[in-house]
């Protein structure tokens, strides 16, 4: 395997990466000052320039999280540190001569609690080979970035809100300033993400400060119910301070001085408690009604105040199945569903239940839980944004037989296997051992082509019409990819206007 080094000069100094298999890669480039010490809980500051050459061959730290989520390979874990604000760039070795390449900027998922841009599936090489410059970024997670403690702020210990959004804006500014030296077009950036990353994509569309930093957006399986208002955020912050053993006035000092592991443990306790006391409530995610994020992203989309850019939005056929095995955060049992719906009144409960004729059969419960968490977000965004700008909606139905046999099917995150070309790798070979190789590669090619075309032009190509209130066209990715019109009409209508009573 032929490999050599490659250097470029960016705004903060020279960085060295490596070239292998026809692509250049630079890993863990700092895009902000480490948010440590007095900078914990503060908006990110620009990175400090360095002398000489910075070696960007390997991944450095991911954001603090539970160690089991930092696995990079057999027995190999990524180190964690608050010094984690870095990004990675993958670019074709021999780009075409017809001008700069579109940029695909990926935001990883993980419930705003876990994840890393170094996760092997996100390496982005297949996308870069398809003709783009691929960027993936870390952002502060959980209690250090995605949980709003700004209500605890004091003159002595200032705490900013929505830190992870501020991190991502800083990373996107870095792209605007530097991506040209990698062959990318700073005026044609597509942000895309999955799960919490998809929610971050949707939220950035409603952040005024992010205007002009991206030209298109792709939101893959964003979750509903992740936004809270300042009063709810303040209530959770006060409870969190209590779990750290602090009173209200002392909360900021306690959060500033606590070890990351203690902050993680306190947040885990708070999430578990909130789930019991307020079904469906999740304390982590953005706070709207702030200067940075004036309103809920879907409200902003509906009114036309979100950034008026083309959007792809969608979800997977069997989102809920993953959560019956891992991270049981979704209501996928009769008991948890009845508890969730008990807060909404009998009329709403009956309307929702009626859309799942086999309820309370297990499959119906899992589907209802998946719709509550992910389907509703996709439908709400499609209905809202399509009034103002081109919006393209998909549903991902494809699963190789092995995933069906395991009871997973086309569950949450399985579209990532297609987006990142995993079906052409050794892992993909294992997943398609039951004679599914050609169909998996075909679906992968289709998804990657659509994403790439959209990233280049803002339109995902022929045969995928815009979503509108009349037809509600949805492209269904499967063995035979095809169009359907309002495919889940009864379920979509049943959830319209659904809100949880939180706080």
Secondary structure, 3 states (H helix, E strand, C coil): CCEEEEEEEECCEEEEEEEECCEEEEEEEECECCCCHHHCCCCCCECCCCCCEEECCCCCCECCCCHHHHEEECCEECCECCCCCEEEEEEECCCCCCCCEEEEEEECCCCCCCCCCCCHHHCCHHHHHCCEEEEEECCCCHHHCCCCCHHHCCCCCCCCCCHHHHHHHHHHHHHHHHHHHHCEEEEEEEEEEECHHHHHHHHHCCCHHHCCCCCEEEEECCCCCCCECHHHHHHHHHHHHHHCCCCHHHHHHHHHHCCHHHHHHHHHHHHHHHHHHCCCCCCCCCECCCCCCCCCHHHHHHHCCCCCCEEEEEEECCHHHHHHHCCCCCCCCHHHHHHHHCCCCHHHHHHHHHCCCCCCCHHHHHHHHHHHHHHHHHHHHHHHHCCCCCEEEEEECCCCHHHHHCCCCCCCCCHHHHHCCHHHCHHHHHHCCCCCHHHHHHHHHHHHHHHHHHHHHCCCCCCCCCCCCCCCEEEEECCCCEEEECCCHHHHHHCCCCCCCCC
